[in-house]
């Protein structure tokens, strides 16, 4: 007992006591706690010793018991990394989980914890999202460790400030436009480089090891998170239209990278369709477009207005072409008619095929199409005039008015599409009337907002009343031609 140290007096705990072997083979946390409690009770009961001596002996005994437990406890088995392709698939899932946050949507976990006060902090302490829970639950049950340090490694560890979903980062510092765009372009270059590296590595044999794949995945995820973090630095006061464009580019990059991960995990080598190169190209193109993006809200507004003009122009040309040829479905059903003419013995109505009445316009239909085409032409003229006013008179600091003009202009193209689709046979005149009224309402609202904004220095300009009169004339004619349908 004398040479056994403080633990020698305890039964079965002595260095030469015969129970060290079993402890070495099966030491548990429960046994360790009981041993430490026994030592503490023993030395705290020595009333003859001085308090300092008792305290020192107690600490010595506790330390020796802990060291012995640590030395004899079996080493925990190191977690096994998932195979390379499984890691790629998991990374694709994690990247897709970022898309709702960039769009400004709440995830299921965030909706469940909304308004719970410190719920977000508790969730972050338990592990970020599904990966944190999966990683903690998987160890010790023979599961793979997929990406062990994905969310807890700098610069995206648990101490990273949490941003509101889809919101710009709030800061008291003045926004530096040049620095923002430089950082965004650098982040895009990094994403493109990681996509190139990953495509090169996984497009040939042999595939990298699980350890190398883990490193590649962490680098890709860090590059994507860095790009998103830069996007969040763009404040709302720089313009909602500009933020929407940058958000769209961010979504394209994240979604493109997720698609690349999925393709590489399915056909990693010698893909006959070169799907990996196609997916890589989509990421590369999205990154290459960053330097050409508008730098201010006025430029962003002009870009959106130009797109809307092109959309309406295409719809108008398609409608005119169909009217000139008097065949709205020209080229769409010719092959079908030829292939089935011999099989159906000239039947007028074949199941699954439209009848002759459903393929062509009646005389009443053709008469109604004329004011509809005029209304679409007025829509195109309205958008062109608004774009010219914004280009000539728009001010970069008037971001709110520019956003209002773009918002209402974005409604014109979908309304034109609805009207264009409703004129195809079989035509429902009541539907044409409803869609025309909807388009007229949007056009008048767009003209009112434009007239009241700073882009129209002379609100009494004659072009606005003239355009409104033309729109009213078209709508009145449509009402006359559809009045009979309304009375039925």
N, C-alpha and C positions, 0 to 999 in steps of 0.2 A: 504493500500500500504506500510505503514511503516514497518509492520511486515513480509512483503513478501520477503524481501531481494532484491538483485539486480534484480531478475527476476520479482519482483512485479510490476514494472513500465510498463513492456511490456504487451500489451493487450492479454488476454487469457493465460498468462504464470504465473500468480500469484499463490501462494500456496492456496489462498482461492478463486481464480477466476472462477470457474465453468467449466474449460476446462481440468482440470487435469484428470478427469475421462475418457474422450475420448482418451486423450493421453495414459493413462494406458492401454486402451484396444487396441489401434491401432497405436502405435508409430512406425514410419518408419525411415529409414536412411535419407530420404529426409527432413522430419520434423525436425529431430535432427540437420541437417546442417543449416536449415533456422533459427532455434532458436539460434544456436551458432552465426551465422552471425548477427542476430538482436542485441544480447547482445554486440557483438564486436563493432557494429556501434554506439550503445547507449553510451557506456563508452568511446569510442574514441572521441566522440563529446563533452564531458564535458571539455570545455576550461578553466573553472574557477579552476579546480583542478590541483594540481601539477602533473608533468609527472609520478613521482613514484607512487602517489596515483592512478592516472588513470590506470597505468599498473597493479597495484596490484588488483584494483577493476575489471579490465577486466579479469585477470586470475581467480579471484574468481568466476566471473559470468560464465566463460567458464567451470570451473570445476563443478560448481553446475548444469549447463545444461547437461553436460556429465553424471554426476552421476544420475541425474533424468531420463535421457534417458535409462541408463543401468538398473536402478531399475524398470522402467515401461515396458521395452521391454519384450515381451514374450520369455521364455527360449526356445532355439532351441531343437527340439526333438532329443534324442539320437539315433544314427543309430542302426538299428536292425541287429544282426549277422545272417548270413545264417545258414540254418540247417546243422548239422554235415556232412551228406553225400555230400551235395553240396560243403562244404568247402574242403572235400577230393578230389572231382573231379576238383575243381579249382586249388588245389595244384598240382595235376598231370599235369595239363596244364602248370603251371608255371615251373615245373621241366623239362618238355619237351622243353620249350623255352630255357633252358640252354644248351641243347645238341648241337645245331649249333655253339654256341660260343666255346664249348670245342673242337669240330671238327675243328675249325678254319674257319667256314663259317660266312658270314655276314648275319644278319637278314634283313628283308625288311626295317625296320626303319633305320638301319645303312647304307644300300645301298642308301636310299633316302637322308640321311644327310651326306654322304661321301663327303669330300672336302668342306663342308660348314663352315669351321672354327670353330666358337664357337657353332655350332649347337648341339654338344653333350652336352655342358653345359646347353644350353637352354632346351634341352629335359630332362636333369636330374632335372632341376629346376621345370619343370612342373609336374614331377612324372615319375617314372621309367616304361617305356614300357606301355603296355596295362593296367596293373593293376592301374598305377597312374591315367590315364585318366578315366578308368572305375570307380575308387573310387571317384574321384572328381565329375564326372558327375552323379553318382548314388545318392549322398546325396540330400535330399530334394525332391526326386521324388518317394519315397517309395521303393527304391531298397535295397537289402541286402548289408551290409558291410562284405566283405568276409574275407580278411586278412588285418586289418587296419594298422598295423605297420610292415608289412613284409619287406619292403625295407628301411625303415627309422629308424630302431632300430639298436643300436650297436650290433655287430661290423660291420654291413653292411649298414650303413647309407649313406646319400648323400655325406659325406666327405671321403668315402673310395676311394683311388686312383683307377682310371679307367685303366684297363689293355687292351692292344690290343687284338683283337679277336684271340684266339688260340696261342698267343705268350707267351713266358716266361717273367716273370717280370724282368725288367732291374734294376740292382743294382750294386753298386760299391764294395759291400762287397764280400769277398771270399766265394765261395760256400762250405758249410759244409755238406758233404755227410751224415755223421752219424746223424746230427740233422734233416736233411730233411727226412730221412727214419723213424726216430723216430716220427716226427710230422705226417707223412703220415699214419703210423700204428695207431697212437692215433686217428687220424681223422676217420679212417676206423672203429675202435672200437666204436666210438661215433655214427656213422651212423648205425652200426649193433644194438647197444643198442636202438636207437630210433625206428628202424624197429620192434624190439621185443616188445617194449612197445606199439606201435601203433597196431600191430597185436593182442596182448593180449586184449587191451581195446575194439577194434572193432569186436572181434570175439565172443562176449557174450552180452547178454542183461542185464540191459538197456544200451543203447548207451550213451556216455558222452554228457554233455550239450554243447550248442554252444560255451559258454565261455571256457570250458575245451578243446573242439576241436580246438578252435583258438590257445590255448597255445601249444597243441600237434603239430599243423601244423607249427607254428613258430619255434618250436624246430627242427623239421625235416628239414625245409628249411635252418635253420642256420647250421645244421650239414652238409648238402650237399654243401652249399656255402663254408663252412670252408674246406671241402675236396678239392673242386675245387681250392680254393685259395692256398692250399699247392702244388697242381700239378703245378700251374703257377710259383712256386718258382724254378722249375727245369730248369736250363738254357740250351740253345741249345748246348753250348760247351761241355756238358756232353755226347752228342751223340744223333743224331736224332732217331736212332733205339731204344734207351732206352726211349726217350720221347714218341715214338709211343706206346710202351708197357704200359707205365704209363697212357697215354691218353686213350688207349683202356680199361684199368681197370677202369678209371674214368667214361667213358661212360657206362660201364656195371653197375656200382653202381647207377649212376643217372637214367638210363633207368629202372633198376630193381626196384628202389624206386618208380618211376612213375607208373610202372605196378602194384606194390603193392597198391598204392593209388586207382587206377582204380578198382582193384578187390575188395578191401574193401568197396568202395562206391557202388558197384553193389550187392555183396553178403556179407554183413557185418557179418551175424551170421548164424551158422549152415549150412555152405556151403556143399552140398552133394558131390561135387567133390574136396573139400579141395583146391580150387584154391588159397585161401589166404595163406595157408601154402606153396604151391608150389612157389608162388611169393616171399614170405618171404625167402624161402630157396635160391632162386636165388640171392637175396641181400646178404644174410648171406655168401654164398659161395664166391661171389665176394669180400667181405670184408676179408674173411679168407685167400684168396690167396695173399693178399698184402705182408705178411712176406716172402713168397716164391718167390717174384719177383726178377729178376736180379738186382744187385746193381750197375753195371757199364756197359759200352757200349760193352765191350768184351763178358761178360756173356749174354747180350741181343742178340748180334750177333750170338753166339753159339746156343741160344734157337731158333732163327728164322731159322738158317740153319738146325737144327735138324728137325723142323717142315716141311721144304721144302723137306728134304730127305724122310720123312715118306709119304708125299703126293705123290711124284714120285714113291716110292716103291709100294704104294697101286694101283696106276694106272697101273704100270707094271704087277703086279700080276693079276689084273683083265683082262688085255689083254691076258696074257698067259693062263689063265683059259678058256677064251672064245675060244682061238685057239685050245687048247687041246681037248675040248669037241666038236669042230666043230659046235657049236650052240651058236651064239652070244647072243641070247635072251632066253637062257635056263632058264626055270622056270617062265618066265614072261608071256608067252602066252599059257601055257599048260592048265590052268584052263579055259581060254576063249575058246580054241578050243573044249574042252570037252563039255562045256555048249552050244555051238552053232552048233556042228556037226549035231545034229538031226534036227535042225530048218532050216538049209540052204540047205539041200539036195545036199551036196557035190559040191556046187558051187565053182568054182575056184577063183573068185574075188567077195567078199562080200563088200558092201559099208561100210567103216569104219575099215576094217581089211586089213592088208598088204597081198599081194600075196606071193606065195612061192618064187618067185624071190627076193622079198624084205626081206626075212627072213634068207637067207643063202648066203655064199660067193661063187662066181664062182672060177674057177681055177686061173684066172688072179688075182682075189682079194687075194687069199691065197698066191700067189707068191709075191705080193706087201707087204703083212703084214710082211714078214720075215725081210726085212731091216728096216721097221718101228719099230719092236720090238727091233732090235739091236740098233737103235737110242735112244730109251727110256732107254735101259740098259746103254748106254754111258752117258745119262743125269744123271742117278742115280750115276754112278761112278764119274762123275764130281763133283756133289754136295758133295759126301762123302769125296773126296779128298780135296775140299775146306774147309770143316768143320774140317778136321784133321789139315790142315795148320793153320787155325785160332786158334785152341785149343793149338797147340804146339808153334807157333811163334807169335801169336797176342799180341800186346801191348795195354794196357788200354789207354795210352795217344794218340794213333794214331786213334782217333775217326772218323776222316773224311774218312780215307781209309777203316776202318771197315764198315762204313755206305755205301760206294760205293760198297763194296763186297756184302753186304746184299741186296742192291737195285737191282743189276743185278741178283742176285740169286733168288729173289722173282719173277722174270719174267719166270723162267724155269718151275715151276710147272704149271702155266696157259697154257704155250705153249705145254707142254706134254698133258694136258687135251684136248686141241683143236685137237691135232693129234690123240689121242685115240678115241675121238668121231667121227672123220672123217673116221675111218676104219670100223665102223659098217655099215652093209648093210641097204639100197642100197648104195654101195660105189661109190663116185665120185673121180676118180683117180686124176683129176686136183686139187681138194680140198686137197687131201692127199699130193700132191706135194707142194702146197703153204704152208700148215701147217708145213711140214717137213723143208722147207727152212727157215721158221720163227724160228723154234726151233734151227736149226743149227746156225743161226745168233746170237741168244741169248747165246748159249753155247760158241761160239768162243769169244764173247765179255766178257763173265764171265771169261774165261780162260786168256784173255789178261789183264783184270783188276787185277786178282789175281797174275799173273806173275809179273806185274809192282809194286805191293804193297810190304810192309815190311814183309808180311807173307811168302813170297817166297825168302829166303835168297840166293838161288842158282837158278837164272832164267834159267840156262841151264839144269835144271833137266829134265831127259829124259821122265818123265811121261806125261808132257804137250804136246810135239810133238807127242808122240804115241797116245794120246787121240784125238788130232786134226786129225791125219791120219785116225783113226777109224771113226770119225764123217764124214770126207770127203768121205770115202769109202761107208758108208751107203747112203749118199746123192746122190752120183753118181749112185748107183744102183737104187734108187728111180727114178732118172731122166730117166734112161734107160727104166724102166718099164712103165713110164707115157708119153714117148715121142709120142706115137701114139695119145694120147688124145690131146697133144699140137698141132699136125698137122691137126687136124680136123677143 
